Amino acid sequence: MAVGINAMPVTFAAHALAVIAAIMVLVWNISYRGGLAWEAENKNLIFNLHPVLMLIGFVILGGEAIISYKSLPLEKPVKKLIHLILHAIALALGIWGICAAFKNHNESGIPNLYSLHSWIGIGVISLYAFQWVYSFVVFFFPGGSSNLRSGLLPWHAILGLFVYILAVGNAALGFLEKLTFLESGAKLDKYGAEAFLVNFTAIVTILFGSLVVLTASAKSPSSIDDADSYSYSAI
């Protein structure tokens, strides 16, 4: 059931938070952590790609994919295509971000997949990929029957939001994990500018994710009184 508000106004605040979160994570990794690189003697620069790609690529673009389908006043086929492409880009950048973390660990002699953040991360990216592939086949090409699409629609919506909420929560967990390492290993000032920047980036990320979920639960701006006007779907 839809929340009794229009999705369009909520998206304005969500877009603003997305821009703020993107700027904050870039400032953190470029100004405070030394920059970004795929090949570098300083392996920390490789790892810096991970939070940038996971936040901007996976969480923000993934959220924008959900928002786009619900809020854009466009024809359904156009919204489906935008929704599909944004999710594909989010998935690709998320995979790249995970590869950056593995590359950093392998070249630095750090074990892989030892933390709760990494376990949840692998689960989230796997579910995201599964969701995208089966949605492409059933809802886009070659496309399932009307009965099949109708039956899978509620599961598509529920699984999509579930995976997205997990992604946002795991992003916050990742910020906490990295900040804890910096404070204990690099002796980062717990009340310094960088610590506050990381914490506030996590807060803005959570707020953005909350608005994405609210948008998915709100009424579509479409004037057509059908099921898609009041539900989140990619059909």
NORPEUR-V676877 format. One record per residue. D_FIRST is the distance of its C-alpha to the first C-alpha in Angstrom with 1 decimal. Layout:
<<D_FIRST> <D_FIRST>>
This chain:
<<0.0> <3.8> <6.7> <9.1> <11.7> <13.2> <13.5> <17.2> <18.7> <17.1> <18.8> <22.2> <22.2> <21.1> <23.9> <26.4> <25.6> <26.0> <29.4> <30.5> <29.6> <31.5> <34.5> <34.6> <34.7> <37.3> <39.4> <39.3> <40.4> <42.8> <44.4> <44.3> <44.3> <46.8> <44.8> <43.3> <45.3> <45.0> <48.8> <50.5> <53.1> <50.8> <48.1> <45.8> <45.3> <43.9> <41.4> <40.4> <38.7> <36.3> <34.3> <34.5> <33.2> <30.5> <29.1> <29.7> <29.4> <26.8> <24.5> <24.7> <24.9> <22.3> <19.9> <21.2> <20.4> <16.6> <16.9> <19.0> <16.7> <13.9> <16.3> <19.5> <20.2> <21.9> <22.1> <20.0> <23.1> <24.2> <20.9> <21.0> <24.6> <24.0> <21.1> <23.5> <26.5> <25.1> <23.9> <27.4> <29.2> <27.2> <28.0> <31.7> <32.1> <30.6> <33.1> <35.8> <34.9> <35.2> <38.5> <39.8> <39.3> <41.0> <43.8> <44.4> <44.6> <46.9> <49.2> <49.3> <49.9> <46.6> <44.9> <41.6> <38.5> <39.7> <36.9> <33.4> <32.2> <33.8> <32.6> <28.9> <29.6> <31.0> <28.1> <25.6> <27.6> <28.1> <24.4> <23.8> <26.6> <25.5> <22.0> <23.7> <26.3> <24.3> <21.7> <24.8> <26.3> <23.4> <21.6> <24.6> <28.1> <29.3> <25.8> <24.7> <24.5> <21.5> <20.8> <21.1> <18.8> <16.1> <16.7> <16.8> <13.8> <11.3> <14.4> <15.2> <12.0> <12.3> <16.0> <16.1> <14.3> <16.3> <19.5> <18.9> <18.4> <21.6> <23.4> <22.9> <23.9> <26.9> <27.9> <28.2> <30.1> <32.4> <33.2> <34.2> <36.3> <38.2> <38.8> <40.1> <42.5> <43.7> <44.4> <46.2> <48.0> <48.5> <48.8> <46.3> <46.4> <43.4> <43.3> <44.3> <42.7> <41.5> <39.8> <37.9> <37.0> <35.5> <33.6> <32.2> <31.2> <29.2> <27.5> <26.7> <25.3> <22.9> <21.9> <21.4> <19.3> <17.1> <16.6> <15.9> <13.0> <11.8> <12.4> <10.4> <7.3> <8.6> <9.3> <12.1> <15.5> <16.1> <17.4> <16.7> <14.2> <13.0> <10.3> <11.4> <10.9> <7.1> <7.2> <9.9> <12.7> <16.5> <17.3>>
